Amino acid sequence: MNGDSGGPGAAIAPDLLVHGSQGNQTMLIRGTIQDRLWGKTLGALARRAVTGQLTITSGADTYQIVFDGGHVVAASAPGPTTTLLGVALAQELVDVTQVAELEMLPPEDREAALANVFPADQLLRLRRQAIAGAATRTFALLEGDFAFVPEVTLSVAAGTAMHVGGLIFHGALTYLDDDRLASALEELGTSFRSVAEGIPDLQYFGFGESELVVVRSLVEGISLHQITHLPTTERRIASAVVYTLASLGTLYCEAASAPRVARGTKDPMP
């Protein structure tokens, strides 16, 4: 979990309100979901290798994501498939009666009971799936307020650290519909190219061959026009890959040039 944490008082991004610093553990960040692309907010936190808890409030719902050195290690969100038991129930590894019995136990007794129900490797896999499910659900939000503080209230289990890149990718692909994904790319720019040929930690993003084709194409560069004219499935994959890599600062994103206007007129120059 290595990363550059920046100097005292350094802002994570120009449009995130930051007080204090990471070094003295007094950093506080506030903002709203609609301030910027949500992937860029999460990517900025990861790139600064922050440690602490992000809490998002949207209406009556609360979402929480815990970072450790820029990696996600715990998360909570409304919904049955964002908990370990909810994931296990969805996969038919337990039944409703078992879930009800386990949920009635105090937290410390529940952990011991879970260890008796699931092998250690399966328990860790379910825990990671629940964390990923809770964290990626934040991409469904259209608005909400968030705050990041160094204090952590969620329980953190060993072995749960996940790279934000994979969560951004799956959150965008799962929860951003075609219009939102297209709008996000338009906001990012008109053409995209890799900053470097090798992208750090790419093996942790969960990319398959379809996604890696896009990554390789980004070495030479891809235009927004090319992406928008791909078939639907390929377009969504390419868009989500670009969204993810741009959120992590690994792409050059060229914005459309504003037309030059002749002085004293309102018309673009020829």
Salt bridges, closest charged atoms under 4 A:
ASP15 OD2 - ARG36 NE 3.29
GLU111 OE1 - ARG127 NH2 3.17
ASP178 OD2 - ARG235 NH2 3.79
ASP178 OD1 - ARG236 NH1 2.77
ASP201 OD2 - HIS163 NE2 3.33
GLU209 OE2 - ARG216 NH2 2.37
